[in-house]
Amino acid sequence: MAERGQGRGRGKGRGKRTSGHYQPPSEPRPPASGRPGPSAGPSAGPLASPPAGPPAGPPAGPPAGPPAGSPAGPPAGPSAGPSAGPSAGPSAGPSAGPSAGPSAGPSVGSPTGSSTGPPSIGRATQRGVGARREDVPGYSQGSSESAQEGEAGAQLGRGAMRGKRVIAQEIITRPPTLQNKKGTSGETVLMQANYFTLLSTTDWCLYQYRVDFAPEEDRTAVRKGLLKPHKNQLDSYIFDGTVLYSRRRMPDMEFWSNRQSDDTDIKITIRLVGDMKRGDPHYIQFFNIIMRKCLVALKLELVGRDYFDEKNKMEVPNYRLELWPGYLTSIRQHESNILMCSEVIHKVMRQQTLLDILRECYHKHKDQYRPFFTERVAGLVILTDYNNHTYRITDVDYNESPNSTFKLKTGEIVSFKKYYKDKYNIVIRNDHQPMLVTKSKSRDRNATQAEMVYLVPELCRATGLTEEMRENFTLMKDLADYTRVNPEARIKRLITFNERLRSEPEILKELSDWNLKLDNKLVNVPARILPSEKILLASGRRPVSTGNFADWTRELHDKPLFIVTQLREWILLCPQQSRRSLQEFLQYLMQSAHGMGCRIDRPKIVDVPDDRTGTYSNILEKLLSKSCPELVFCIVPNNRTERYSAIKKKCILDRPTASQVLVHRTLQNRNLRTIATKIAIQINCKLGGAPWNIDLMSKNLMVIGFDVCHDPVDKTNDFGAMVASLDANLSRFFSVVNPHAGGEELSASFATNVENALLAYREKNKVLPSYIVIYRDGVGEGQIPQVYEQELSRIQAKLNTIYGEASLAVKMAFVIVTKRINTRVFYKKANPPPGTVVDDVITSPLKYDFFIISQSVRRGTVTPCSYNVIADSTEWKPDHMQRLTYKLCHMYYNWSGTVRVPAPCQYAHKLAYLVAQYLRSSPERKMKDLLYFL
């Protein structure tokens, strides 16, 4: 479509979690305000060679060697306090002023939110950004927190207990009255999923022991090393760094080991704290710890939270990138058996260090490099090769350098440079680079004090892809050759992984010791393929088939739409370079609209003399202050975020008017006629029309979608968007956006917005909806208890009040939508067709859940969408809920095909993304019943 595409990263699960994985911090801490050692002195700039004495002024020449790598795009947000001074010497005072640039905008592309993009790029990069503790600079000696990850088994999954931190077990959301959650419609077939059955499992009592070290040792790897010499006295055991599991009941014990790094004798105390029997909610998490230990035995490297095979990495030399293949495993109790989900993942690693980026900024901006470098790296996830840990950079400290000093726990004062030489045998070659700062929150999610960690740019590698890289078609195509693994190749890699687990002697012994046996084949899954839906166009017209690929784009040409509008008065802003191609585009646009039953008259064309943001903003203000056009259409030279944001702010916040933005290069596209057709459909929707409809089975139905998107500049400010249908055809919608303070995923205004939507529905239809179905996206599984307490209970209270006054029964369903899952389903070694439903074997016995594959993916492996019905008073059969959900995937008007989630949910994401990325303020209520955000 003409508008910008959907967002890529959405920051799932940033709210308070009661289950799942969490990583406490670990690397060099910045010195405290009362640090005993002074800084190494003023710096000559980031690129100078080490001088004989204190440097004075900027470096005399360019650095040795050319800049490394292509420049990165704007960061996900500003630094907490970027430097304001342009000089190459030390800063005179604290940082002042915000980051200079906006967040990187999304690329132009398909607006479907499809799973057809690279499915695993950067996944681990985005997730595993917690730092871990070490004996490092600035680390306080009195701290009692322990590392939670480092070697195999260093993290527990959902439902686990780690030390004194108890994680809530998986809650039961399946209604007690639901006897059978299986649907009946469609063709029944047998498929496969990326799960292996555990044929035998530990069934004896397991004993849990707390392991303490004195003096305290916080590094998980060192803790394991200190305990290992005493393994003969402990029999078979699993130790995750804090809790030791054994099948034998042992008395409390004490051991002594020597920590070789500082020749300190460490006292190890082991004491019994509890036991677990088969059926205990924490029992299965023990299997996950064992499996992670097995991944270490396969010589896989732990990076972030997941394990990767560095030896089989693939290089993309033209872009200085590496692609590390890896595996993700998760063992859980499913409907009838304990299954292990196994998934193939990838991690994009850049060979470019942050010192390379610093040099690029210096070459380009000279003495003004500081704010630009801060902007480039703030929000960036990096990897430190010396420990394979990942961190998210929050700021740059130009007052510090590798020669700055700090106090060790022993009391010794050392420099960062000496610390890395002594600890890792790494020689830092550039003494004048500033230090990177990352903030890691403490284990207590309610804590407001963040711990700070200092990192050396020279030792940090950038991970993931920049927006500039994502917009590079050739690069993404090259990466897709590796990451978009087709089903047959994925099955082969999973079977190979399984064979490695079952052939490694060390792993076989480990599994045998705990009576674990893994099946050698993928699990078979009964599934159903729902019949193709019929798309309804204008009244009296024959319904259109969605076909085998759930795509009806070709059927829309020259066919009247369901509800049409007329566009008579509109303004088109056109830069000089677009004039030559404009007439052809307008001709196609008006012809396409006429063929679909719409009418688009010729616009008033306004020339734009230059591409500056202020020019567009001033022209719009001048025009909209004197007239009220039905639509403003802006052609822009490129994808510059600042300009796009200014246009949308002017047309949504200041002068509410429907708007459309088109990038100039789209006018050069050889498929201009097709593009014009899609833009005509978009314009029709923004003016209140509807291109198609579908038989939704239930009459007088309101469907609500809710999603959250994060402000890339202010990480504590999120926006939650709610979109609710207002008519039986799902052609008109009520929309509202509210900010979420503190980076919360949960909404305090959800219930109030539902109430306002119901009042708008009643005003339009003179009756309240008989059924309400809410699709809630944007929360993790660990947040379901908070969704119950803070959202669902308040919504139910509002509904009881509103419907009680009308003496009506409330019939409402609340469905959690999860797109980022590891489950994959295969049909005859290929992707299942659209409409595939799975509601058995790999679902949970504790939930009313099901999977739906709604899209056709021709390259790579399709990802199902998971639905968890946590409340339901509709009295519908499961088949009705599944069919309605699939039907709603056909109703997203920005794409003439199915999307991954029900349309109201996709609309909510589109709206939340627009506001969080570009508006950063709640839109004008005047446009609340129009799809102005498409």
ZAMARGU-4260 file (C-alpha; in steps of 0.2 Angstrom, whole numbers, plus 5000, padded with zeros to 4 digits):
<rodrens>
0) 5000/5000/5000 | 5005/5018/4999 | 5006/5021/5017 | 5020/5015/5028 | 5020/4997/5034
5) 5018/4990/5051 | 5031/4990/5064 | 5043/4976/5066 | 5047/4976/5084 | 5034/4978/5097
10) 5042/4975/5114 | 5032/4961/5120 | 5029/4958/5138 | 5037/4974/5146 | 5025/4975/5160
15) 5026/4966/5177 | 5028/4948/5174 | 5024/4934/5186 | 5031/4920/5175 | 5044/4918/5161
20) 5062/4922/5160 | 5071/4937/5168 | 5089/4941/5167 | 5098/4952/5181 | 5113/4963/5177
25) 5131/4958/5175 | 5145/4968/5168 | 5156/4982/5172 | 5147/4994/5184 | 5151/5013/5183
30) 5160/5020/5198 | 5149/5028/5211 | 5149/5046/5214 | 5162/5045/5228 | 5174/5034/5217
35) 5191/5032/5225 | 5201/5033/5209 | 5201/5048/5198 | 5197/5048/5179 | 5212/5045/5168
40) 5212/5063/5162 | 5205/5073/5148 | 5203/5063/5132 | 5210/5068/5115 | 5195/5062/5106
45) 5189/5045/5101 | 5201/5041/5087 | 5218/5047/5093 | 5232/5035/5096 | 5238/5035/5114
50) 5250/5050/5117 | 5265/5051/5128 | 5257/5063/5139 | 5239/5071/5142 | 5232/5075/5125
55) 5226/5092/5121 | 5214/5096/5108 | 5206/5085/5094 | 5216/5072/5084 | 5227/5079/5071
60) 5222/5067/5057 | 5210/5053/5053 | 5210/5036/5061 | 5220/5022/5054 | 5210/5012/5042
65) 5193/5016/5034 | 5177/5017/5043 | 5170/5000/5046 | 5153/4995/5040 | 5138/5004/5033
70) 5130/5018/5044 | 5116/5013/5055 | 5099/5021/5055 | 5092/5031/5069 | 5091/5022/5086
75) 5075/5016/5094 | 5076/5030/5106 | 5087/5044/5113 | 5100/5042/5126 | 5095/5046/5144
80) 5107/5060/5144 | 5117/5063/5128 | 5131/5075/5127 | 5128/5092/5122 | 5146/5098/5119
85) 5154/5097/5102 | 5172/5097/5109 | 5184/5083/5108 | 5190/5085/5126 | 5181/5081/5142
90) 5163/5087/5144 | 5162/5102/5155 | 5146/5096/5164 | 5132/5085/5164 | 5122/5081/5148
95) 5110/5093/5142 | 5097/5092/5129 | 5087/5078/5120 | 5093/5066/5106 | 5094/5075/5090
100) 5085/5063/5079 | 5068/5054/5078 | 5065/5035/5078 | 5068/5026/5063 | 5052/5025/5052
105) 5045/5009/5046 | 5049/5003/5028 | 5036/5004/5014 | 5029/4987/5011 | 5014/4975/5013
110) 5003/4981/5027 | 4997/4964/5032 | 5008/4961/5047 | 5011/4944/5038 | 5023/4930/5044
115) 5031/4929/5027 | 5046/4941/5033 | 5062/4934/5040 | 5054/4924/5055 | 5069/4924/5066
120) 5080/4938/5062 | 5085/4947/5078 | 5073/4938/5089 | 5086/4933/5102 | 5093/4950/5100
125) 5077/4958/5105 | 5074/4947/5119 | 5090/4943/5129 | 5096/4960/5133 | 5098/4958/5152
130) 5115/4960/5159 | 5122/4948/5171 | 5133/4951/5187 | 5151/4948/5187 | 5166/4953/5198
135) 5166/4969/5189 | 5169/4988/5190 | 5158/4997/5202 | 5149/4981/5208 | 5144/4984/5226
140) 5151/4971/5238 | 5135/4970/5248 | 5123/4965/5235 | 5115/4948/5237 | 5107/4945/5220
145) 5114/4931/5211 | 5116/4928/5192 | 5102/4920/5184 | 5110/4914/5168 | 5127/4909/5161
150) 5128/4891/5158 | 5116/4877/5155 | 5101/4877/5166 | 5105/4895/5172 | 5087/4900/5170
155) 5071/4893/5174 | 5055/4894/5164 | 5037/4898/5168 | 5031/4890/5185 | 5049/4888/5192
160) 5056/4893/5208 | 5074/4900/5208 | 5081/4903/5225 | 5069/4915/5235 | 5061/4921/5220
165) 5045/4912/5217 | 5037/4912/5199 | 5018/4910/5199 | 5013/4893/5191 | 5003/4893/5175
170) 4986/4898/5179 | 4970/4888/5173 | 4960/4898/5161 | 4949/4884/5154 | 4931/4887/5160
175) 4925/4872/5171 | 4910/4870/5161 | 4919/4867/5144 | 4919/4849/5142 | 4926/4849/5124
180) 4936/4863/5116 | 4938/4854/5099 | 4929/4861/5084 | 4920/4851/5071 | 4920/4861/5054
185) 4931/4858/5040 | 4941/4844/5033 | 4950/4833/5046 | 4968/4829/5041 | 4984/4823/5050
190) 4998/4836/5051 | 5015/4837/5061 | 5021/4850/5073 | 5039/4854/5079 | 5037/4844/5095
195) 5045/4828/5101 | 5037/4817/5114 | 5046/4813/5130 | 5043/4794/5130 | 5049/4792/5148
200) 5052/4805/5161 | 5058/4806/5179 | 5044/4800/5191 | 5052/4800/5207 | 5054/4813/5221
205) 5066/4827/5218 | 5074/4836/5232 | 5078/4855/5231 | 5094/4862/5240 | 5099/4880/5242
210) 5117/4883/5238 | 5126/4898/5246 | 5144/4904/5244 | 5154/4914/5256 | 5162/4926/5252
215) 5148/4929/5239 | 5151/4924/5221 | 5138/4930/5209 | 5144/4923/5192 | 5134/4907/5188
220) 5149/4899/5178 | 5161/4901/5193 | 5148/4895/5205 | 5146/4879/5195 | 5165/4877/5194
225) 5167/4879/5212 | 5154/4865/5216 | 5160/4853/5202 | 5175/4846/5212 | 5163/4839/5225
230) 5152/4830/5212 | 5156/4813/5218 | 5149/4817/5235 | 5133/4824/5228 | 5128/4809/5216
235) 5118/4815/5201 | 5113/4832/5202 | 5107/4848/5192 | 5113/4865/5198 | 5107/4881/5190
240) 5118/4892/5200 | 5107/4894/5215 | 5096/4879/5217 | 5103/4861/5216 | 5091/4846/5212
245) 5095/4829/5217 | 5085/4812/5217 | 5094/4808/5234 | 5089/4816/5251 | 5106/4822/5258
250) 5110/4830/5275 | 5115/4848/5275 | 5133/4849/5269 | 5148/4861/5269 | 5162/4861/5256
255) 5178/4872/5253 | 5184/4877/5236 | 5197/4889/5230 | 5193/4903/5218 | 5208/4903/5207
260) 5205/4921/5200 | 5210/4929/5216 | 5216/4913/5226 | 5201/4915/5238 | 5194/4900/5248
265) 5176/4899/5246 | 5164/4891/5258 | 5149/4882/5250 | 5134/4878/5260 | 5121/4866/5254
270) 5104/4865/5264 | 5088/4856/5260 | 5073/4868/5256 | 5060/4857/5249 | 5055/4843/5237
275) 5045/4840/5222 | 5034/4825/5216 | 5027/4821/5200 | 5012/4833/5196 | 5020/4847/5205
280) 5018/4863/5194 | 5037/4866/5196 | 5042/4848/5191 | 5042/4850/5172 | 5054/4865/5174
285) 5067/4853/5180 | 5066/4845/5163 | 5070/4862/5155 | 5085/4864/5165 | 5092/4847/5160
290) 5089/4851/5142 | 5098/4867/5143 | 5113/4857/5150 | 5112/4846/5135 | 5113/4861/5123
295) 5129/4865/5132 | 5135/4847/5129 | 5132/4850/5110 | 5145/4864/5111 | 5132/4878/5108
300) 5135/4895/5114 | 5123/4904/5125 | 5120/4922/5118 | 5106/4931/5128 | 5094/4918/5132
305) 5096/4906/5118 | 5109/4894/5112 | 5118/4896/5095 | 5130/4886/5085 | 5145/4899/5082
310) 5155/4885/5072 | 5141/4884/5059 | 5139/4903/5057 | 5136/4910/5040 | 5144/4926/5034
315) 5137/4939/5023 | 5153/4947/5018 | 5146/4961/5007 | 5137/4968/5023 | 5149/4963/5036
320) 5136/4952/5044 | 5136/4935/5052 | 5121/4924/5054 | 5122/4912/5069 | 5110/4897/5068
325) 5103/4891/5084 | 5090/4881/5093 | 5076/4884/5106 | 5068/4871/5116 | 5054/4871/5129
330) 5046/4856/5138 | 5029/4857/5144 | 5014/4847/5149 | 5002/4847/5134 | 4985/4839/5132
335) 4990/4820/5134 | 5009/4820/5134 | 5024/4830/5140 | 5031/4837/5124 | 5047/4847/5119
340) 5045/4861/5107 | 5060/4863/5096 | 5063/4878/5085 | 5076/4884/5073 | 5081/4902/5076
345) 5094/4914/5069 | 5104/4928/5076 | 5111/4942/5066 | 5128/4948/5071 | 5137/4963/5064
350) 5156/4962/5062 | 5156/4981/5065 | 5161/4986/5083 | 5154/5002/5091 | 5171/5009/5089
355) 5169/5008/5071 | 5153/5017/5072 | 5162/5030/5082 | 5175/5032/5069 | 5161/5034/5056
360) 5153/5048/5066 | 5170/5057/5068 | 5174/5056/5050 | 5157/5063/5045 | 5154/5076/5058
365) 5172/5080/5065 | 5171/5089/5081 | 5152/5088/5082 | 5153/5069/5082 | 5146/5067/5100
370) 5128/5070/5098 | 5127/5060/5082 | 5136/5045/5090 | 5125/5045/5105 | 5110/5045/5094
375) 5117/5031/5083 | 5120/5019/5098 | 5106/5024/5111 | 5094/5009/5111 | 5106/4998/5102
380) 5108/4980/5107 | 5126/4974/5107 | 5136/4958/5111 | 5152/4957/5120 | 5162/4942/5113
385) 5172/4939/5129 | 5157/4933/5138 | 5143/4931/5125 | 5132/4943/5134 | 5120/4955/5126
390) 5116/4973/5133 | 5105/4987/5127 | 5115/5004/5127 | 5106/5018/5135 | 5119/5032/5135
395) 5137/5037/5132 | 5149/5044/5145 | 5162/5055/5137 | 5170/5059/5154 | 5176/5041/5156
400) 5188/5031/5146 | 5197/5014/5147 | 5210/5022/5158 | 5197/5027/5171 | 5198/5018/5187
405) 5186/5009/5199 | 5187/4999/5215 | 5186/4980/5215 | 5177/4970/5229 | 5194/4966/5236
410) 5197/4985/5238 | 5210/4986/5224 | 5208/5001/5212 | 5211/4997/5194 | 5208/5004/5177
415) 5195/4997/5165 | 5210/4993/5153 | 5219/4983/5167 | 5203/4974/5172 | 5200/4968/5154
420) 5219/4963/5152 | 5219/4953/5169 | 5202/4945/5168 | 5200/4941/5149 | 5218/4944/5142
425) 5211/4957/5131 | 5222/4972/5126 | 5212/4988/5123 | 5221/4998/5110 | 5211/5014/5110
430) 5213/5024/5126 | 5202/5039/5121 | 5186/5031/5117 | 5171/5035/5128 | 5162/5022/5139
435) 5145/5015/5135 | 5132/5015/5148 | 5118/5002/5150 | 5105/5002/5164 | 5099/4985/5170
440) 5085/4985/5182 | 5086/4974/5198 | 5076/4958/5199 | 5062/4967/5208 | 5051/4973/5194
445) 5044/4987/5205 | 5061/4994/5209 | 5064/5011/5201 | 5083/5011/5204 | 5092/5005/5189
450) 5110/4998/5190 | 5122/5005/5178 | 5135/4995/5168 | 5150/5002/5159 | 5156/4994/5142
455) 5171/4998/5130 | 5165/5002/5112 | 5180/4993/5105 | 5174/4976/5113 | 5156/4978/5109
460) 5148/4971/5093 | 5132/4978/5086 | 5118/4965/5083 | 5102/4965/5073 | 5098/4975/5058
465) 5096/4994/5057 | 5082/5002/5048 | 5093/5006/5033 | 5098/4988/5032 | 5080/4983/5032
470) 5076/4994/5018 | 5090/4987/5008 | 5081/4975/4997 | 5096/4965/4991 | 5102/4963/5009
475) 5086/4957/5015 | 5084/4945/5000 | 5101/4938/5004 | 5097/4935/5022 | 5080/4928/5018
480) 5089/4914/5008 | 5096/4908/5026 | 5082/4913/5038 | 5066/4909/5028 | 5068/4890/5030
485) 5055/4881/5021 | 5045/4867/5030 | 5055/4852/5022 | 5072/4860/5026 | 5065/4865/5044
490) 5059/4847/5047 | 5076/4840/5041 | 5086/4852/5053 | 5074/4847/5068 | 5077/4829/5065
495) 5096/4832/5064 | 5095/4841/5080 | 5086/4827/5088 | 5098/4814/5082 | 5112/4825/5089
500) 5104/4824/5106 | 5101/4806/5105 | 5119/4802/5099 | 5130/4812/5111 | 5137/4801/5124
505) 5137/4814/5138 | 5119/4819/5134 | 5113/4801/5134 | 5121/4798/5151 | 5113/4814/5157
510) 5096/4809/5151 | 5098/4791/5157 | 5102/4797/5174 | 5086/4806/5175 | 5075/4792/5166
515) 5072/4804/5151 | 5070/4797/5134 | 5066/4808/5118 | 5056/4801/5104 | 5065/4801/5087
520) 5051/4809/5076 | 5040/4824/5076 | 5023/4823/5084 | 5007/4820/5074 | 4994/4833/5076
525) 4975/4831/5071 | 4970/4847/5062 | 4955/4854/5052 | 4955/4864/5036 | 4941/4876/5036
530) 4931/4879/5020 | 4936/4895/5010 | 4926/4910/5014 | 4916/4921/5002 | 4919/4939/5000
535) 4904/4950/4998 | 4905/4965/4987 | 4891/4977/4981 | 4873/4972/4984 | 4867/4960/4970
540) 4884/4955/4965 | 4890/4937/4965 | 4901/4933/4980 | 4920/4932/4977 | 4930/4916/4982
545) 4946/4919/4992 | 4954/4904/4983 | 4967/4893/4989 | 4979/4907/4994 | 4966/4917/5003
550) 4969/4932/4992 | 4956/4941/4982 | 4966/4956/4975 | 4963/4952/4957 | 4944/4950/4960
555) 4943/4969/4965 | 4947/4976/4949 | 4932/4984/4940 | 4920/4977/4953 | 4909/4988/4964
560) 4914/4989/4982 | 4903/4985/4997 | 4901/5003/5002 | 4907/5017/4991 | 4911/5035/4994
565) 4914/5051/4983 | 4930/5062/4984 | 4926/5079/4976 | 4937/5091/4985 | 4955/5086/4989
570) 4972/5094/4989 | 4988/5085/4982 | 5005/5092/4988 | 5018/5088/4974 | 5037/5091/4974
575) 5044/5096/4957 | 5053/5080/4954 | 5036/5070/4954 | 5027/5081/4942 | 5032/5071/4927
580) 5024/5055/4934 | 5009/5063/4943 | 4997/5063/4928 | 4999/5045/4924 | 4996/5040/4942
585) 4980/5052/4944 | 4973/5044/4928 | 4975/5026/4935 | 4968/5032/4952 | 4952/5039/4945
590) 4950/5025/4933 | 4952/5012/4947 | 4940/5021/4958 | 4927/5022/4944 | 4928/5004/4941
595) 4925/5000/4959 | 4910/5011/4960 | 4918/5026/4968 | 4921/5043/4961 | 4937/5053/4963
600) 4938/5070/4955 | 4954/5079/4950 | 4963/5087/4965 | 4969/5104/4968 | 4988/5102/4965
605) 5000/5113/4976 | 5018/5113/4972 | 5031/5110/4985 | 5047/5120/4982 | 5058/5109/4993
610) 5058/5093/5003 | 5061/5102/5020 | 5049/5096/5034 | 5044/5114/5038 | 5039/5118/5020
615) 5026/5104/5020 | 5020/5109/5038 | 5018/5127/5033 | 5009/5123/5017 | 4997/5112/5025
620) 4994/5124/5039 | 4990/5138/5026 | 4979/5127/5016 | 4969/5119/5030 | 4966/5135/5040
625) 4957/5142/5025 | 4948/5127/5018 | 4941/5110/5023 | 4946/5097/5010 | 4940/5080/5012
630) 4957/5073/5009 | 4975/5079/5009 | 4987/5069/4998 | 5006/5072/5000 | 5019/5065/4989
635) 5036/5065/4998 | 5054/5063/4990 | 5059/5049/5002 | 5055/5040/5019 | 5061/5053/5031
640) 5053/5050/5047 | 5053/5068/5053 | 5043/5074/5038 | 5030/5060/5039 | 5028/5063/5057
645) 5025/5082/5054 | 5012/5078/5040 | 5002/5066/5051 | 5003/5078/5066 | 4996/5092/5056
650) 4982/5081/5048 | 4977/5072/5064 | 4981/5082/5079 | 4980/5100/5073 | 4968/5100/5058
655) 4959/5084/5058 | 4958/5079/5040 | 4960/5062/5031 | 4977/5061/5024 | 4987/5050/5012
660) 5006/5050/5010 | 5015/5042/4995 | 5034/5041/4992 | 5040/5047/4975 | 5048/5031/4970
665) 5031/5022/4970 | 5027/5033/4955 | 5041/5024/4946 | 5034/5007/4950 | 5030/4997/4934
670) 5014/4990/4943 | 5007/5008/4945 | 4990/5003/4940 | 4989/4990/4954 | 4996/5002/4967
675) 4983/5015/4961 | 4969/5002/4964 | 4975/4999/4982 | 4977/5017/4986 | 4959/5020/4979
680) 4953/5007/4991 | 4962/5015/5006 | 4955/5032/5002 | 4938/5025/5001 | 4940/5017/5018
685) 4947/5033/5026 | 4931/5042/5020 | 4920/5030/5028 | 4918/5017/5014 | 4920/4998/5015
690) 4928/4988/5001 | 4920/4971/5005 | 4911/4961/5019 | 4909/4943/5025 | 4896/4933/5033
695) 4900/4934/5051 | 4887/4921/5057 | 4882/4931/5073 | 4871/4946/5071 | 4871/4962/5083
700) 4889/4958/5086 | 4903/4970/5093 | 4921/4965/5090 | 4935/4974/5099 | 4953/4974/5096
705) 4966/4980/5108 | 4985/4982/5106 | 5000/4992/5113 | 5015/5000/5105 | 5030/5008/5113
710) 5036/5025/5110 | 5054/5024/5103 | 5059/5040/5111 | 5052/5039/5128 | 5053/5021/5134
715) 5042/5024/5149 | 5028/5030/5137 | 5017/5017/5128 | 5001/5019/5119 | 4986/5007/5120
720) 4974/5008/5105 | 4956/5000/5105 | 4946/4998/5090 | 4928/4992/5091 | 4915/4988/5077
725) 4899/4999/5077 | 4888/4990/5064 | 4883/4973/5058 | 4894/4974/5043 | 4910/4978/5053
730) 4912/4993/5041 | 4912/5007/5054 | 4923/5007/5069 | 4925/5017/5085 | 4944/5020/5090
735) 4953/5028/5104 | 4971/5029/5110 | 4977/5032/5128 | 4995/5033/5134 | 5002/5020/5147
740) 5013/5028/5160 | 5028/5019/5166 | 5030/5007/5150 | 5015/4996/5156 | 5007/4985/5143
745) 4991/4985/5154 | 4978/4998/5151 | 4970/5008/5165 | 4957/5015/5153 | 4952/4999/5144
750) 4935/4997/5153 | 4931/5015/5151 | 4934/5014/5132 | 4924/4999/5131 | 4909/5008/5139
755) 4911/5023/5127 | 4911/5011/5112 | 4895/5003/5119 | 4887/5020/5120 | 4892/5024/5102
760) 4885/5007/5096 | 4869/5010/5105 | 4868/5028/5098 | 4871/5021/5080 | 4860/5006/5081
765) 4847/5010/5095 | 4852/4994/5104 | 4866/4987/5113 | 4876/4973/5105 | 4870/4955/5110
770) 4888/4948/5109 | 4905/4956/5113 | 4921/4948/5108 | 4937/4956/5114 | 4954/4951/5106
775) 4968/4957/5117 | 4985/4958/5109 | 5001/4964/5116 | 5003/4954/5133 | 5014/4940/5137
780) 5008/4924/5146 | 5015/4929/5162 | 5004/4945/5162 | 4987/4935/5161 | 4984/4937/5180
785) 4986/4956/5179 | 4975/4956/5163 | 4962/4947/5174 | 4964/4959/5189 | 4967/4976/5180
790) 4957/4974/5163 | 4945/4960/5163 | 4937/4962/5180 | 4934/4981/5177 | 4927/4978/5160
795) 4915/4965/5167 | 4910/4977/5180 | 4906/4990/5167 | 4896/4978/5157 | 4886/4972/5172
800) 4881/4990/5175 | 4877/4995/5157 | 4867/4979/5153 | 4859/4978/5171 | 4851/4995/5168
805) 4844/4987/5152 | 4839/4971/5160 | 4850/4961/5148 | 4862/4947/5150 | 4880/4951/5146
810) 4887/4939/5133 | 4906/4942/5131 | 4922/4933/5127 | 4939/4939/5131 | 4953/4931/5120
815) 4972/4933/5122 | 4980/4934/5105 | 4999/4929/5104 | 5008/4930/5087 | 5026/4927/5093
820) 5026/4909/5096 | 5038/4895/5092 | 5025/4882/5086 | 5026/4877/5068 | 5014/4865/5059
825) 5018/4855/5044 | 5007/4847/5031 | 5015/4834/5019 | 5032/4843/5022 | 5024/4859/5017
830) 5015/4874/5024 | 4997/4871/5029 | 4984/4880/5019 | 4975/4895/5026 | 4960/4891/5037
835) 4970/4877/5046 | 4964/4875/5065 | 4974/4865/5078 | 4965/4862/5095 | 4972/4846/5101
840) 4989/4837/5106 | 5000/4853/5106 | 4987/4864/5116 | 4986/4865/5134 | 4975/4856/5146
845) 4973/4871/5157 | 4967/4883/5143 | 4953/4885/5131 | 4965/4888/5117 | 4968/4884/5099
850) 4980/4889/5084 | 4974/4896/5068 | 4984/4898/5052 | 4975/4911/5042 | 4988/4916/5029
855) 4996/4908/5014 | 5015/4909/5015 | 5025/4904/4999 | 5042/4906/5006 | 5048/4900/5023
860) 5038/4892/5036 | 5021/4899/5041 | 5019/4904/5060 | 5002/4900/5067 | 4993/4912/5079
865) 4988/4907/5096 | 4972/4911/5104 | 4968/4909/5123 | 4950/4912/5128 | 4951/4917/5146
870) 4933/4922/5149 | 4918/4917/5139 | 4899/4919/5143 | 4893/4918/5125 | 4888/4900/5126
875) 4895/4897/5109 | 4903/4881/5104 | 4922/4880/5101 | 4918/4878/5083 | 4909/4895/5082
880) 4923/4904/5091 | 4936/4897/5079 | 4926/4900/5063 | 4922/4918/5069 | 4941/4921/5072
885) 4946/4915/5055 | 4932/4925/5047 | 4938/4941/5055 | 4955/4938/5048 | 4947/4943/5031
890) 4941/4960/5036 | 4957/4970/5037 | 4954/4983/5023 | 4972/4988/5020 | 4976/4971/5012
895) 4965/4961/5000 | 4969/4945/5008 | 4969/4937/5025 | 4980/4944/5039 | 4987/4935/5054
900) 4975/4941/5067 | 4957/4947/5067 | 4955/4963/5059 | 4950/4974/5074 | 4966/4968/5082
905) 4976/4973/5067 | 4968/4990/5066 | 4972/4992/5084 | 4990/4988/5081 | 4991/5000/5066
910) 4983/5014/5076 | 4994/5011/5091 | 5010/5011/5080 | 5005/5027/5071 | 5003/5036/5088
915) 5018/5029/5097 | 5030/5031/5082 | 5024/5048/5074 | 5011/5057/5084 | 5016/5053/5102
920) 4999/5061/5108 | 4981/5055/5108 | 4972/5059/5091 | 4958/5071/5090 | 4941/5063/5094
925) 4933/5071/5079 | 4940/5057/5068 | 4936/5042/5081 | 4923/5034/5069 | 4934/5034/5054
930) 4949/5022/5048 | 4960/5038/5046 | 4975/5028/5052 | 4976/5015/5037
</rodrens>
